[in-house]
């Protein structure tokens, strides 16, 4: 996706296809599942990320797997 604009109650979304042509379509809703870039997508959609505390805070974590007890 290279652009998103909120126009009235719809969103105009622009994507770049594999042949480098742009494709534009409109949608009533947008599901933002952009991971680490989700704050940038939200900002493109017109959401004030500072006002809505939508900034991404990166942190390093450690993950463990716990095996269930066997009877």
C-alpha positions as a printed NumPy array, in Angstrom:
array([[  0.   ,   0.   ,   0.   ],
       [  1.33 ,   3.399,  -0.879],
       [ -1.541,   5.627,   0.209],
       [ -4.787,   5.838,   2.106],
       [ -7.105,   8.836,   2.437],
       [-10.348,   9.208,   4.35 ],
       [-12.929,  10.827,   2.099],
       [-16.234,  11.463,   3.865],
       [-17.2  ,   8.069,   5.321],
       [-15.023,   5.96 ,   3.004],
       [-11.348,   5.244,   2.541],
       [ -9.534,   5.579,  -0.776],
       [ -6.683,   3.073,  -0.85 ],
       [ -3.84 ,   3.144,  -3.366],
       [ -1.612,   0.139,  -3.925],
       [  1.241,  -0.476,  -6.326],
       [  0.894,  -3.606,  -8.428],
       [  3.787,  -5.847,  -9.485],
       [  3.976,  -4.067, -12.861],
       [  4.453,  -0.713, -11.02 ],
       [  0.974,   0.518, -11.953],
       [ -1.174,   2.074,  -9.246],
       [ -4.555,   0.586,  -8.385],
       [ -7.056,   2.71 ,  -6.449],
       [-10.187,   1.426,  -4.735],
       [-12.619,   2.598,  -2.051],
       [-13.761,   0.774,   1.065],
       [-16.126,   1.421,   3.958],
       [-13.701,  -0.117,   6.457],
       [ -9.976,  -0.733,   6.772],
       [ -8.452,  -3.486,   8.876],
       [ -4.987,  -2.404,   9.921],
       [ -2.751,  -5.443,  10.409],
       [  0.537,  -3.835,   9.382],
       [  2.514,  -4.974,  12.432],
       [  5.448,  -2.673,  13.135],
       [  4.133,  -0.177,  10.567],
       [  0.569,  -0.086,  11.894],
       [  1.05 ,   3.38 ,  13.398],
       [  2.133,   4.729,   9.983],
       [ -0.915,   3.182,   8.313],
       [ -3.195,   4.631,  11.008],
       [ -1.67 ,   8.059,  10.448],
       [ -2.238,   7.738,   6.675],
       [ -5.877,   6.937,   7.431],
       [ -6.27 ,  10.226,   9.298],
       [ -5.938,   9.003,  12.878],
       [ -4.053,  11.375,  15.183],
       [ -1.677,   8.762,  16.575],
       [ -0.36 ,  11.064,  19.324],
       [ -3.829,  12.057,  20.556],
       [ -5.027,   8.44 ,  20.496],
       [ -1.795,   7.06 ,  22.032],
       [ -1.279,   4.841,  18.991],
       [  2.514,   5.103,  18.854],
       [  4.447,   1.859,  18.602],
       [  6.834,   1.224,  21.511],
       [  9.436,  -1.33 ,  20.516],
       [ 10.863,  -3.563,  23.199],
       [ 12.835,  -6.752,  23.357],
       [ 11.277,  -9.713,  25.067],
       [ 12.056, -13.253,  25.988],
       [  9.601, -15.986,  25.197],
       [  9.355, -19.379,  26.867],
       [  7.322, -22.452,  26.151],
       [  5.962, -24.368,  29.121],
       [  5.286, -28.04 ,  28.607],
       [  2.133, -29.364,  30.247],
       [  2.484, -31.878,  33.077],
       [  2.074, -35.482,  32.086],
       [  0.023, -37.723,  34.3  ]])
